[in-house]
């Protein structure tokens, strides 16, 4: 992303609600940063524990987070998320399939999608 854009934009992450439970990290990148939580039904999904193949969400709990996310997008806020839906334990084998839900808000509001990758 262009540096000028990053400085002006209010970037918030979309993260598994299970990450928010971590004592220091979860609070700092979660609640204090205003991140949006994804309430997976499977315990630990999206964080390398539990049933890593089940990415269904608790729709009742997710509704309020989706409303907050939509308000953020309408204020021209930026979302950062991992479309693979979790931590990739075998990056040398390539990317995991992207989850459809990761792109729902971008498609709904016709917002641009920027890709980034970390290596090493």
N, C-alpha and C positions, 0 to 999 in steps of 0.2 A: 504494500500500500504506500502511496506517496506520503512522505513525512508530514506535509502540510495538512493532509486529510486526517492523519492519525492524531495530530495535536488538537484539531477542532472537534473531532468526533468523540462521543461518549461510548466507549466500547465496553460491552458486558459479555461475559461468557455464558454459555449454556452448558450445564454440567449435571452429572448424575447426583441425585439427592444423597446417595450414600457417601459421596466425597465430602459433602458438607458436614458430615458427622466426624470427620477427622479433627482432632483437637486444635491444632494451630493452623495447618494448611487449609482445612475446610472452612474455618471462620474467615480467614484472611481473603481467600479468593471466592468465597461463597457469600455469606451474609453481608460482610463489611463492604465488599466491592459491588454489591447489588446484583450478583449473578442470578440467572434464572435456573431453577432446578427442574430436572426431569425425574418424575416419580415412576421408576420401573417397577413392575409387579414382582419380578423375580428378585429375591434378595441378593444384593451385590452386583446385579447386572450392570454392565457399562464400566465396571471398575476392576475387572479381572478376577472376581470371586463369584461364587454362586453359579447360576445357570447363565453362562455367557452367550447362549444362543437365543435366549428369550428377551426381546427388547420391547415387549408390549408394556404399555404404560397404564397406570391407575388413572383412568379418565376423570374420575371425580376430583382427585387431588390435583390433577394437571390443569384443570380448567382455569383456576385462579392464576397460575403461572403463565398460561397462554395469554390471558387477558393483560397481564403486566407486560409481557413480551410485545404484544401488539401495540400497546400504548407507547412503549419505548421506540418501536419502529416508526410509528406515526410522528414521533418527535424527531425523526431523522437520526435515531440512535443506531449503533452498529452492533451486530451479534457475531461472536466468535464461538465456533463449536467444532467438534471432531466428528465428521460425518460417518466415520467407521463405527461409531457407537460405543467405543471403548478403547482400551489400551491394546495395541497390536503386539501380541507376544512373539510373532514370527515376522518381523518387518523384512527380513531378507527374502521372504517368499512373496513379497508384494503387498499391496493394499488389501485390506478386507473389503467386502462389499459395503457400499455406502447405504445408509438407512434412509428410506424415503421420508420419514418424519423430519429428518435434519433439514430438508429443503422446503418444507411446507410453508413456512412464513415467507421465505424469499420468493417463492412462486406466487403466493397470494398477493404480495405487495409489489411484485415485479422489481425487486431490488437486485442490484448487481451482486454477483458471487465472485469472491477472490479466493484463489487457492494458495496454500502455503504448505511447506513440508519441512520437517526437522530431520536432520540426518546426523547420526553419530552419537 
